[in-house]
Amino acid sequence: MSAGVLLRLAALGVALLAGPAWAQTTACRLPGVEHEARCGSIKRPLDPAKPGGPTIVVQYAVLPAQARRPRPDPVLFLAGGPGQGAIDIAGGVERLLGRLGSRRDIVLVDLRGTGRSAALDCDDGDALASMLTEAEPSRRLASLKACRERLQKSPLGDLRFYTTTLAVQDVDAVRRALGAERIDLAGVSYGTRAAIEYQRQFPQAVRRLVLDGVAPPDMVLPAAASLDAQAALDAVLAACELEPGCRARFPALTASWATLLAGLPRQAEVTHPFTGRRQNVLLSRELVLGLVRQALYLPAWSSALPAAISEAAAGRFDGLFGLASAGIDLSGRGIAQGLHFSVICAEDVPRLAPPGEATGRDFGRALADDYAAVCRDWPRGEVPAGFYRMGRSPVAALLLSGSADPVTPPRHGEHTAAALGPLARHVVVPNAGHGTMAIGCVRDAVFRFVDAETDAAALAVDFGCVAKLPRPGAFMPPGAPR
């Protein structure tokens, strides 16, 4: 047999093994991913009621399984936000899902309005300038109004059609294009809300459900954020009091925090976190609370809050700005603000309680009032009544919560697990922040949960390793007594 015939047979064999799904994709390289991926797209009507109207191109990518005979159920990952794209964080997702990628394809979908799927981006410019704009309500409103008006002039600018309900219908179209009968659905943060809505609409298509940092559909994000951030901050202050070294170094931390808030607003000179240049800024209460809220996301960051708060109370704010900027994406692909507000204005803000509802002591209603102001003029999409009612899960569902999470703490996971019923298991990871699957032992247990042959075996997976995770000790500045 000639070499040419052998090559043609080999190519045919690859095509047969790959199946019809690969006919919809092309080879591509993704950031942070060493091996070749497959990228594809599907056209979807912006308004499902008008299939002949404007169409949006929804982009997706597949990280092929490393096994010669991969399992038929791929893992489909839904990113957070709302407003984060999935494809441009492919490298992080690949590491997050770990061993699952050895046996199963990993599918990444940029939901409509995010990433490469006609992202509804606002030009936020310089990272520090963005922080300052967001902290001044009048500037923020003006900036978002300009963004909204610009987006509405685009061909796909009808902002009523960027809701979770419509986004997951696109996701199911991707599943069908890939020829997958069922998928293992993994969502983080807002992606958990999208995953729950996907299962509500397409229960027959889900084999396993993994929700990390649970944001259920009936959670009113702008209101919950105040209580949850306050609880996380109070835990940091209390932990310092219980840690001898921290208590000795910062003996009046709670008082320092109160002094800091009482002295706002004020002018201060700060170092730009990325350029290193010094500049004068007006520090409002909203700005300082926003900096602290950002630093609470991960215990590794919040461990430095006692030092940063103490320094800020003395008029030195570089520490707070440095912590808050630690999670900023400098690649240019952050949260698509236009999509973020399209979702929140449609799904959350209409359910905001009037003033008088319980709020965090320090955080108050500032965030809720801010969202309400933005949403007054934001086009509002239709949300079906069933969206807020979580039914029983027909498959094994794993819910993960970090005990120190300032955004989606365990109370939301507990509520969601009760609604999803007996096939839902809620695991609280002690001393973990927002998102737990990056923790090694959690990642391994998630692999066993998804890989188990039956729901019963999945629900029986041992997560005992999480009990050994310590809380990081408070960061001590160089030269500080211990």
C-alpha positions as CSV (number, residue, x, y, z in Angstrom):
1,M,0.0,0.0,0.0
2,S,1.5,3.4,-1.0
3,A,2.3,6.1,1.5
4,G,-0.3,8.4,-0.1
5,V,-3.1,5.8,0.5
6,L,-1.9,5.3,4.1
7,L,-2.1,9.0,4.7
8,R,-5.5,9.3,3.2
9,L,-6.7,6.4,5.4
10,A,-5.2,8.0,8.5
11,A,-6.9,11.2,7.7
12,L,-10.2,9.4,7.3
13,G,-9.7,7.6,10.6
14,V,-9.1,10.9,12.4
15,A,-12.3,12.4,10.8
16,L,-14.3,9.4,11.8
17,L,-13.0,9.5,15.4
18,A,-13.6,13.2,15.6
19,G,-17.2,12.9,14.4
20,P,-19.4,15.5,12.7
21,A,-18.9,18.0,15.5
22,W,-15.5,19.0,14.3
23,A,-16.9,19.8,10.9
24,Q,-18.3,22.9,12.6
25,T,-14.9,24.1,13.9
26,T,-11.5,25.1,12.8
27,A,-8.1,24.7,14.5
28,C,-7.1,27.7,16.7
29,R,-4.8,28.8,19.4
30,L,-6.1,30.2,22.7
31,P,-4.3,32.3,25.3
32,G,-2.7,30.2,28.0
33,V,-3.5,26.9,26.3
34,E,-0.5,24.9,25.1
35,H,-2.2,22.5,22.7
36,E,-4.3,23.2,19.7
37,A,-8.0,24.0,20.3
38,R,-11.0,24.0,18.0
39,C,-13.0,27.2,17.4
40,G,-16.4,27.6,16.0
41,S,-19.4,29.9,15.8
42,I,-23.1,29.8,15.3
43,K,-25.5,32.5,14.1
44,R,-28.4,33.2,16.4
45,P,-31.3,35.7,16.0
46,L,-30.9,38.6,18.4
47,D,-34.7,38.5,18.9
48,P,-35.9,34.8,18.8
49,A,-39.4,36.1,17.8
50,K,-37.8,37.5,14.6
51,P,-35.7,34.8,13.1
52,G,-35.3,36.9,10.0
53,G,-34.1,39.9,11.9
54,P,-30.5,40.8,13.1
55,T,-28.3,37.9,13.9
56,I,-25.6,37.7,16.5
57,V,-22.6,35.4,16.0
58,V,-22.0,33.4,19.1
59,Q,-18.4,32.2,19.4
60,Y,-17.3,29.0,21.2
61,A,-14.1,27.0,21.6
62,V,-13.4,23.4,22.4
63,L,-10.3,22.1,24.3
64,P,-10.2,18.6,23.0
65,A,-9.8,15.7,25.5
66,Q,-6.4,14.2,25.6
67,A,-7.7,10.6,25.7
68,R,-7.8,8.6,22.5
69,R,-11.5,7.7,23.3
70,P,-13.0,10.6,25.1
71,R,-16.2,10.4,27.0
72,P,-19.2,11.5,25.0
73,D,-20.3,14.2,27.6
74,P,-18.2,17.3,27.3
75,V,-17.7,19.8,30.2
76,L,-19.3,23.1,29.2
77,F,-18.0,26.1,31.2
78,L,-19.9,29.2,32.0
79,A,-18.0,32.3,33.1
80,G,-18.9,34.9,35.7
81,G,-19.7,38.6,35.7
82,P,-22.3,38.9,34.3
83,G,-20.2,40.1,31.4
84,Q,-17.1,38.0,31.4
85,G,-16.2,36.1,28.3
86,A,-15.0,32.5,28.6
87,I,-12.7,32.0,25.6
88,D,-10.0,34.6,26.6
89,I,-9.6,32.9,30.0
90,A,-9.2,29.5,28.4
91,G,-5.8,28.9,30.0
92,G,-7.2,29.5,33.5
93,V,-10.3,27.4,32.8
94,E,-8.1,24.5,31.6
95,R,-6.1,24.6,34.9
96,L,-9.3,25.1,36.9
97,L,-11.0,22.0,35.4
98,G,-7.8,20.0,35.7
99,R,-8.1,16.3,35.1
100,L,-11.5,16.6,33.5
101,G,-9.8,17.7,30.3
102,S,-8.0,14.4,30.0
103,R,-11.2,12.4,29.4
104,R,-13.7,15.0,28.2
105,D,-13.7,17.9,25.8
106,I,-14.0,21.3,27.6
107,V,-16.3,23.7,25.8
108,L,-16.1,27.4,26.3
109,V,-18.9,29.7,25.1
110,D,-18.8,33.5,25.0
111,L,-22.4,34.3,25.9
112,R,-24.1,36.9,23.7
113,G,-22.7,40.3,24.6
114,T,-19.4,39.1,26.1
115,G,-15.9,38.3,24.8
116,R,-16.0,37.5,21.1
117,S,-19.7,37.3,20.8
118,A,-20.5,41.0,20.0
119,A,-19.3,42.2,23.4
120,L,-21.2,45.1,24.8
121,D,-18.0,46.8,26.0
122,C,-17.8,50.3,27.6
123,D,-14.4,52.1,27.1
124,D,-13.2,52.2,30.7
125,G,-9.7,53.4,29.8
126,D,-7.1,53.6,32.5
127,A,-7.6,51.2,35.4
128,L,-7.2,53.8,38.1
129,A,-9.4,56.3,36.2
130,S,-12.0,53.6,36.0
131,M,-11.9,53.1,39.8
132,L,-12.3,56.8,40.3
133,T,-15.2,57.1,37.9
134,E,-17.1,54.2,39.4
135,A,-16.7,55.8,42.9
136,E,-18.4,59.1,41.9
137,P,-22.1,58.5,41.2
138,S,-22.5,61.5,38.8
139,R,-19.5,60.6,36.7
140,R,-20.5,56.9,36.7
141,L,-24.0,57.7,35.5
142,A,-22.7,60.0,32.8
143,S,-20.2,57.5,31.6
144,L,-22.7,54.6,31.5
145,K,-25.3,56.8,29.8
146,A,-22.7,57.6,27.0
147,C,-21.9,53.9,26.7
148,R,-25.5,52.9,26.5
149,E,-26.3,55.5,23.8
150,R,-23.3,54.4,21.8
151,L,-24.2,50.7,22.1
152,Q,-27.8,51.4,21.1
153,K,-26.6,52.9,17.8
154,S,-24.9,49.6,16.8
155,P,-26.7,47.0,14.6
156,L,-27.0,44.7,17.6
157,G,-27.7,47.4,20.1
158,D,-31.3,46.4,21.2
159,L,-30.3,45.9,24.9
160,R,-33.5,44.1,25.7
161,F,-32.2,40.9,24.1
162,Y,-29.2,40.3,26.4
163,T,-30.7,38.2,29.2
164,T,-29.7,35.0,30.9
165,T,-32.7,33.2,29.4
166,L,-31.7,34.1,25.9
167,A,-28.0,33.4,26.5
168,V,-28.5,29.8,27.6
169,Q,-30.7,29.2,24.5
170,D,-27.6,30.1,22.5
171,V,-25.6,27.7,24.7
172,D,-27.9,24.8,23.8
173,A,-27.6,25.6,20.1
174,V,-23.8,25.2,20.6
175,R,-24.4,21.9,22.3
176,R,-26.5,20.7,19.3
177,A,-23.9,21.9,16.9
178,L,-21.3,19.8,18.6
179,G,-23.5,16.8,18.5
180,A,-23.4,16.3,22.3
181,E,-26.5,14.5,23.7
182,R,-25.7,15.6,27.2
183,I,-23.2,17.9,28.9
184,D,-21.6,18.3,32.3
185,L,-22.3,21.9,33.2
186,A,-19.8,23.9,35.3
187,G,-20.6,27.5,36.2
188,V,-18.7,30.0,38.4
189,S,-20.3,33.1,40.1
190,Y,-22.8,34.5,37.6
191,G,-22.1,31.4,35.5
192,T,-24.0,29.4,38.2
193,R,-27.1,31.5,37.6
194,A,-26.8,30.8,33.9
195,A,-26.2,27.0,34.6
196,I,-29.4,26.9,36.7
197,E,-31.4,28.6,34.0
198,Y,-29.9,26.3,31.4
199,Q,-31.0,23.3,33.4
200,R,-34.5,24.8,33.9
201,Q,-35.0,25.1,30.1
202,F,-33.1,22.0,29.0
203,P,-33.1,19.4,31.9
204,Q,-32.7,16.5,29.5
205,A,-29.4,17.8,28.2
206,V,-27.6,18.0,31.6
207,R,-25.6,15.0,33.0
208,R,-23.9,16.7,36.0
209,L,-24.1,20.2,37.5
210,V,-21.2,22.0,39.2
211,L,-21.9,25.4,40.7
212,D,-18.9,27.3,42.3
213,G,-19.8,30.5,44.1
214,V,-23.6,30.2,43.8
215,A,-25.6,33.2,42.6
216,P,-29.1,31.9,42.3
217,P,-31.7,33.6,40.0
218,D,-33.7,34.9,43.0
219,M,-30.6,36.6,44.5
220,V,-30.9,40.4,44.2
221,L,-27.2,41.1,43.6
222,P,-27.0,44.8,44.4
223,A,-28.9,44.3,47.7
224,A,-27.1,41.1,48.7
225,A,-23.7,42.6,48.1
226,S,-24.0,45.0,51.0
227,L,-24.8,42.3,53.6
228,D,-22.3,39.8,52.2
229,A,-19.4,42.2,52.0
230,Q,-20.1,43.4,55.5
231,A,-20.0,39.9,56.8
232,A,-16.7,39.2,55.1
233,L,-15.1,42.4,56.3
234,D,-16.3,41.8,59.9
235,A,-14.7,38.3,59.7
236,V,-11.4,39.9,58.7
237,L,-11.5,42.3,61.6
238,A,-12.5,39.6,64.1
239,A,-9.7,37.3,62.8
240,C,-7.1,40.0,63.4
241,E,-8.3,40.3,67.0
242,L,-8.0,36.6,67.6
243,E,-4.5,36.4,66.0
244,P,-1.9,37.5,68.6
245,G,0.6,38.9,66.0
246,C,-2.1,40.9,64.2
247,R,-3.7,42.1,67.4
248,A,-0.3,43.3,68.7
249,R,0.6,45.1,65.4
250,F,-2.9,46.6,64.9
251,P,-4.4,46.9,68.4
252,A,-7.1,49.3,67.4
253,L,-8.0,48.0,63.9
254,T,-11.8,48.4,64.2
255,A,-11.4,51.9,65.6
256,S,-8.9,52.7,62.7
257,W,-11.5,51.5,60.2
258,A,-14.2,53.7,61.8
259,T,-11.8,56.7,61.8
260,L,-11.0,56.1,58.2
261,L,-14.7,56.1,57.1
262,A,-15.4,59.2,59.3
263,G,-12.7,61.2,57.6
264,L,-14.2,60.7,54.1
265,P,-14.4,62.3,51.6
266,R,-10.8,63.7,51.5
267,Q,-8.0,64.4,49.1
268,A,-5.0,62.1,49.0
269,E,-2.0,61.4,46.9
270,V,-1.7,57.8,45.7
271,T,0.6,55.8,43.5
272,H,-0.9,54.6,40.3
273,P,-1.0,50.8,40.7
274,F,0.4,50.2,37.2
275,T,2.4,53.2,36.1
276,G,3.9,54.0,39.5
277,R,3.2,57.7,39.1
278,R,1.9,59.8,42.0
279,Q,-1.4,61.7,41.6
280,N,-4.0,63.5,43.7
281,V,-7.4,61.9,44.0
282,L,-10.6,62.6,45.8
283,L,-11.3,59.6,48.1
284,S,-15.1,59.2,48.6
285,R,-16.7,56.7,51.0
286,E,-18.0,54.8,48.0
287,L,-14.4,54.5,46.5
288,V,-12.9,53.2,49.8
289,L,-15.7,50.7,50.3
290,G,-15.2,49.5,46.7
291,L,-11.5,49.1,47.2
292,V,-12.1,47.1,50.4
293,R,-14.8,45.0,48.7
294,Q,-12.4,44.0,45.9
295,A,-9.7,43.1,48.4
296,L,-12.1,40.7,50.1
297,Y,-12.5,38.4,47.1
298,L,-9.5,36.2,48.0
299,P,-8.2,35.4,51.5
300,A,-4.6,36.0,50.2
301,W,-5.6,39.6,49.5
302,S,-7.8,40.1,52.5
303,S,-4.9,39.0,54.8
304,A,-3.3,42.3,53.9
305,L,-6.4,44.4,54.7
306,P,-5.4,45.0,58.4
307,A,-2.2,46.6,57.3
308,A,-3.8,48.5,54.4
309,I,-6.6,49.8,56.6
310,S,-4.2,50.9,59.3
311,E,-2.1,52.7,56.7
312,A,-5.1,54.3,55.2
313,A,-6.3,55.6,58.6
314,A,-3.0,57.3,58.8
315,G,-3.4,58.9,55.4
316,R,-1.5,56.4,53.3
317,F,-3.7,54.7,50.7
318,D,-1.3,52.9,48.4
319,G,-2.0,49.6,50.1
320,L,-5.7,49.7,49.5
321,F,-5.3,50.7,45.9
322,G,-2.7,48.0,45.4
323,L,-5.0,45.3,46.8
324,A,-8.0,46.4,44.8
325,S,-6.0,46.4,41.5
326,A,-4.6,42.9,42.1
327,G,-7.5,41.3,40.3
328,I,-7.7,43.7,37.3
329,D,-7.4,42.1,34.0
330,L,-4.7,44.0,32.0
331,S,-5.3,42.0,28.8
332,G,-8.2,44.3,27.9
333,R,-10.8,41.6,28.3
334,G,-12.7,42.3,31.5
335,I,-16.4,42.6,32.2
336,A,-18.5,43.8,29.3
337,Q,-20.4,46.6,31.2
338,G,-23.1,46.9,28.7
339,L,-24.0,43.2,29.1
340,H,-23.6,43.4,32.9
341,F,-26.3,46.1,33.2
342,S,-28.5,44.5,30.6
343,V,-28.7,41.4,32.8
344,I,-28.9,43.1,36.2
345,C,-31.4,45.7,35.1
346,A,-33.7,43.1,33.8
347,E,-33.3,40.3,36.4
348,D,-32.3,41.9,39.7
349,V,-33.1,45.6,40.0
350,P,-36.9,45.2,39.5
351,R,-36.9,43.1,42.7
352,L,-35.0,45.6,44.8
353,A,-36.7,46.3,48.1
354,P,-37.5,49.9,48.9
355,P,-35.3,51.7,51.5
356,G,-35.6,50.2,54.9
357,E,-34.4,46.7,53.9
358,A,-31.5,45.4,56.1
359,T,-28.1,46.4,54.7
360,G,-24.5,46.1,55.8
361,R,-23.5,48.5,58.6
362,D,-20.8,50.2,56.6
363,F,-21.7,49.3,53.0
364,G,-25.4,50.5,53.3
365,R,-27.5,51.0,50.2
366,A,-24.9,52.8,48.1
367,L,-24.5,50.0,45.6
368,A,-28.3,49.3,45.3
369,D,-29.0,52.9,44.8
370,D,-26.3,53.2,42.2
371,Y,-27.7,50.2,40.2
372,A,-31.2,51.6,40.5
373,A,-30.1,55.0,39.1
374,V,-28.3,53.4,36.1
375,C,-31.3,51.0,35.4
376,R,-33.9,53.8,35.3
377,D,-33.1,54.5,31.7
378,W,-31.6,51.1,30.7
379,P,-33.8,49.0,28.3
380,R,-35.2,46.1,30.2
381,G,-35.5,42.6,28.7
382,E,-38.3,40.2,29.4
383,V,-37.7,37.7,32.2
384,P,-40.1,34.7,32.4
385,A,-41.8,34.1,35.7
386,G,-40.3,30.6,35.9
387,F,-36.8,32.1,35.9
388,Y,-36.9,32.8,39.6
389,R,-38.3,29.4,40.6
390,M,-35.7,26.7,41.0
391,G,-37.1,23.3,40.6
392,R,-35.7,19.9,41.7
393,S,-32.5,18.9,39.9
394,P,-33.0,15.7,37.9
395,V,-29.2,15.0,38.2
396,A,-26.5,15.1,40.8
397,A,-25.6,18.8,41.5
398,L,-22.5,19.9,43.4
399,L,-22.6,23.4,45.0
400,L,-19.4,24.9,46.3
401,S,-19.2,27.9,48.6
402,G,-16.2,29.6,50.2
403,S,-16.8,30.5,53.8
404,A,-15.0,33.9,53.4
405,D,-16.7,34.8,50.1
406,P,-17.9,38.4,50.1
407,V,-20.1,38.0,47.0
408,T,-21.6,34.5,47.0
409,P,-21.2,33.2,50.6
410,P,-22.6,29.9,51.8
411,R,-26.1,31.3,52.6
412,H,-26.8,31.5,48.9
413,G,-25.5,28.0,48.3
414,E,-27.5,26.6,51.2
415,H,-30.7,28.2,49.9
416,T,-30.1,26.9,46.3
417,A,-29.3,23.4,47.5
418,A,-32.6,23.2,49.4
419,A,-34.4,24.3,46.2
420,L,-32.6,21.8,44.0
421,G,-33.6,19.0,46.3
422,P,-32.1,15.6,47.3
423,L,-29.7,15.3,44.4
424,A,-28.0,18.5,45.4
425,R,-25.0,18.5,47.7
426,H,-23.6,21.7,49.2
427,V,-19.9,21.8,50.2
428,V,-18.6,24.8,52.2
429,V,-14.9,25.3,51.9
430,P,-13.5,26.8,55.1
431,N,-11.3,29.9,54.7
432,A,-11.9,30.1,50.9
433,G,-13.0,33.2,49.0
434,H,-14.9,33.7,45.8
435,G,-14.4,30.6,43.8
436,T,-13.0,27.3,45.2
437,M,-12.2,25.1,42.3
438,A,-8.7,26.6,42.0
439,I,-7.9,24.8,45.3
440,G,-6.1,21.6,44.6
441,C,-8.0,19.2,46.7
442,V,-11.3,20.7,45.6
443,R,-10.3,20.4,42.0
444,D,-9.6,16.7,42.4
445,A,-12.8,16.1,44.2
446,V,-14.8,17.9,41.4
447,F,-13.1,15.6,38.9
448,R,-14.3,12.5,40.8
449,F,-17.8,14.0,41.1
450,V,-18.1,14.5,37.3
451,D,-16.3,11.3,36.5
452,A,-18.5,9.0,38.7
453,E,-20.6,6.6,36.7
454,T,-23.8,7.2,38.8
455,D,-25.4,10.1,40.6
456,A,-25.2,8.2,43.8
457,A,-21.5,7.7,43.4
458,A,-21.0,11.3,42.5
459,L,-22.9,12.5,45.6
460,A,-20.7,10.2,47.8
461,V,-17.4,11.7,46.8
462,D,-15.3,12.6,49.8
463,F,-14.7,16.3,50.2
464,G,-13.1,15.9,53.7
465,C,-9.8,17.4,52.5
466,V,-11.3,20.9,52.6
467,A,-11.5,20.8,56.4
468,K,-7.7,21.1,56.5
469,L,-7.5,24.4,54.7
470,P,-6.1,27.1,57.0
471,R,-7.0,30.8,57.0
472,P,-4.0,32.8,55.8
473,G,-2.3,34.7,58.7
474,A,-2.5,38.5,58.6
475,F,0.2,40.0,56.4
476,M,2.8,41.9,58.4
477,P,4.7,44.7,56.7
478,P,8.5,44.3,56.6
479,G,10.0,45.2,59.9
480,A,6.7,44.8,61.8
481,P,7.0,43.1,65.2
482,R,5.5,39.6,65.3
